[in-house]
Amino acid sequence: MMYLYLPVADTKCYRLDDTMLFDTHAHYDSRAFASDRDQLLASLPANGVALALNPGCELESSREAVEYARRFDHIYAAVGFHPSDIEKMDEAALCQLEELAREPKVKAIGEIGLDYYWEDYADRRTQNEGLDRQMELARKLNLPVIFHDREAHADSMAAVRRHPEVTGVFHCYSGSVEQALELADRGWMISFTGALTFPNAKKPVEVAAALPIECLMIETDAPYMIPYPRTPEDKKFRRNSSLRVYQVAARLAEIKGLSLEEVARITTENGKRFFRIP
Ligand SMILES: [Zn+2]
């Protein structure tokens, strides 16, 4: 039995028996990890993170994700074109994406989706067409998708309904309880980041309370979305990593009235089942 004492800020300690957390969404291809990426990835299992999944956002980061998955047993990958990079997805790029997706440790097509928040992203029609192509690829390869929905709830749900044979996870969930219940009904999962721990978090907390825990997963979306409580180092380094996913688990445990160990065990089982990780 292994005991890990995980400090939250300076005040609270959580203990985890055995390594068991699954960070289902972290971007280790980010420049934020340039100086210590390998060390950090290697250190995860000894720090309570048994598994992490790295989604790609275009070809280069998808290739990086596959590379980490090849090198580290506990790292898995997803490949896809994020709405921010959807204009790079021509026919040749889509073929290369399909080739990458056939790698054994690639467990999903992602991160794909719709983002109507940023004005310099591709127009809505281009985003939706790119999304449809990738949903179609997921169906063809029998893989789930990792879906990014920012300020695009109605069109995201329309895409889900257009592709009834595809399931996936809405990552960093920001929609309503009603939308989450429809997704769960269709076999989709909901995943929470550090946004669940933010002092002003309201909607994600309602969704976490309303949904059966079997439909929920946790993630960091590192290097973004540093959870609360934050430390003085967070202000300095402004970088999140899988080492912080226990804070999302701890908040979910509070909301669900479960122990941290139970939430860690259940969300890890959910992630392994969903991504078909042995
Ligand atoms: Zn992401």
Boltz pocket constraint, residues with backbone or C-beta under 6 A from the ligand:
constraints:
  - pocket:
      binder: B
      contacts: [[A, 25], [A, 27], [A, 55], [A, 111], [A, 221]]
      max_distance: 6.0
